[in-house]
Amino acid sequence: MTSQGIMKFIIIFMLAVAAVWGGFTYWMQSLKATGPLQFPAVIVIEPGESTRSIAKDLHDNGVIESEFVFRLAARASLADRIVKAGEYSFEPGVSVRGVLKKITGGDVVQRSITIPEGLTYQQVRQVLLDEEGMRGPPLEFEEGALLPETYDYRWNDKRTDIMRRMARAMTETVNIAWENRIEGLPFESPRDLLTIASIIEKETRVPAEYPLVASVYINRLNRGMRLQSDPTVIYGASNYTGDITYAHLKEDHPYNTYVHKGLPPSPIANPGRGAIMAAAAPADTDYLYMVADGFGGHVFSKTYAEHKIHVAAMLARQKELQKELRTEGNN
């Protein structure tokens, strides 16, 4: 090869290198460049989903500009081998590099679900079945076994795993309450404490009343009196439709504490921490009776004579309220 040919070859080679380097530099810059996404977007990557499918989802949702560039970048960085399934949230303008970093690092959306206090097992079960992003059937648990709280989870987590966490939390909470219970409580086991806690939870919507309601039931148990708890009657009633009746109070089933002395055979709901701690440390009172005050709370009494006065006052308030409602309706 002549010197002129060698020089020509060198020039062509250098131009080719420059072109390749320029293309590579442009490609690298494009990976770091601001992406087209204008509003936050959420993408779910299923287990075993291909890079091609992921690229299409990202493109269809406006996260990336080019499916080809994304696939090439994923392959070049070996990211296609370590993508983690899950639910991902992308901010506006996220770059291709930012997308790859997120989905290979498992930076998934953290969801949460709140289980309200006082739900039965069946109600908790339905809440979990209705929750988006969970999979699998719920586990069967005894009534009162699941602690109502807010629980974090990720897309595609199993309902069974969440319920096991709830059950462990309830066991730990009840055990702590049992170990720290005051003396003189009429409980033979932690389950007895849990049963009373469930009744307390269903009896009042006012957390500040938990210790007072607990004292009423525990005082009655200590004196051999029936609990006479409406929530227990409702739990076991065969035809309860929203209003408790005299017939319900006379119905003979194991949960009717107007008919049977002592505790019902099991909890009647899943109580929260407040009710559980109140059952372990009730207020020091002589209260034996209580009646709803019409505002979500209760009026407490030491004697039946005092209780009858409070009941009469409550019925009078109800009658007056009904009269006002009829008057407003007529107007």
Protein Blocks (a to p, Z undefined) as FASTA:
>chain_A
ZZklmmmmmmmmmmmmmmmmmmmmmmmmmmmpccfbfbdcdddddehiafklmmmmmmmn
omamblklmmmmmmmnommmmcccddddddehiafklmmmmmmnopacdddddddehiaf
klmmmmmmmpghiacjdddddehiaccddddddehiafklmmmmmmmmmmmmmmmmmmmp
cehiacfbfklmmmmmmmmmmmpccfklmmmmmmmmmmmmmnopafkiaklmmmmpcbbg
hiacfklmmpccfklmklpgcjdfbdfbdcdfklmmmmmmccddfbfbdcdehiopacdd
fbfklmmmmmmmmmmmmmmmmmmmmmmmmZZ
